[in-house]
Amino acid sequence: MRLLFLAVLRRHTGNAVTAERVRDHLEAAGHVCLLKDAFDLESSSEVAHLIRAENLEAALALHLYRGGRLLQGHGIPFGIIFGGTDLNEDVKQREKNEVMGRVLGEARFAVAFTESMKETAQTQWPHARDKIYIQSQGVMTVPNAAFNWNTFLHRSGINQSADNLHIFLLVCGLRQVKDPLYLVDAFSEWHREEPNVYMVIVGPEVDPVFTREVKAKVKRCPAAESCPCSCFRTAGVRLLGEMPQGDLHAALRNCFAVVNSSMSEGMSAAILEAMDLEVPVLARNIPGNAAVVKHEVTGLLFSDPQDFVQLAKRLVREPALEKELVANGREYVRRYHSWQAERDTYQNLVRTLEGSTGE
């Protein structure tokens, strides 16, 4: 079957990673999957032309509003994958909410990553209750065997013995919703008390304007240091750029803990990858994170920067807690975020679109 797959494909976003993974699942089943950025298609007429030109038989959209609204009325069956923005942000705007309800009315199925996402969708659009399925994101980590942790530390401007360090990695693209500055002041204060703790923010410069703000903030922080390399330095906080996925997975495996400080999440790939790599997680207590991290079981949830520091200190001083969180996190990912189960679900759902083209 020839499928159109619309997604928000801005580089370095979780949506882009999810879209590539789902496309791989569908192509493994023998489908031809034409992946397009929803932002590159300005109107429904452009989509209609694309469907005719490429002889497409069905469609899939990642993001109910941004992608799904472009699939209405073309006479081909389609399914939807909810994005975090759909249910955390767009649902609050009346016009978008109404558009999304109409899209769901026409869609053959919709996929939510978590039970809470499904419940939110069912509450907003009761007419779609029977077509919403839950499929958590699948996880597969492949650390680069040639990665050198000491080289990574040197690039970060950290010139201490790795044996005495506690490195907290915050993995995110530099954009406002990820809130990478949320913990900077509190962490800097902690570092001045305990110089062997560092937070390294790793991620690409997604939003140029916000990136300048982040760099300026980091350089303005108390005890800022001059740095001869390409990173920006402050008291206990380092800012690095984008890393290849294999190197990033290797860095995750070597760090002490992974941090998520986002204001909003659908489902954080970095959190799941950390669990898969047997690394403890400290995550901001927001619905998307709380759906994955059970406090003091699979990770630690913090409510504000001071709470983060207290929990991080506890993790450093209680090896038994670290061991328990790591074991529980790894088991959680194995049971609920199977890459193979995700593949099976999408392949089965897309089969429901076959041979059902509208008149």
Buried (B, 14 or more C-beta within 10 A) or exposed (E): BBBBBBBBBBEBBBBBEBBEBBBEBBEEBEBBBBBBBBEEBEEBEEBBEBBEEBEBBBBBBBBBBBBBBBBBEBEBBBBBBBBBBBBBBBBEEEEBBEBBBBBBEBBBBBBBBBEBBBBBBBEBBEEBEEBBBBBBBBBBBEBBEEBEBEEBBEBBBBEEEEEEBBBBBBBBBBBBBBBBBBBBBBBBBBBEEEEBBBBBBBBBBBBEEBBEBBBEBBBEBEEBEEBEEEBBBBBBBBBBBBBEBBBBBBBBBBBBBBBBBBEBBBBBBBBBBBBBBBBBBBBBBBBBBBBBBBEBEBBBBBEEBEBBBBBBBEBBEEEEBBEBBBEBBBEBBEEBBBBEEBBBBBBEBBEBBEEEBEE
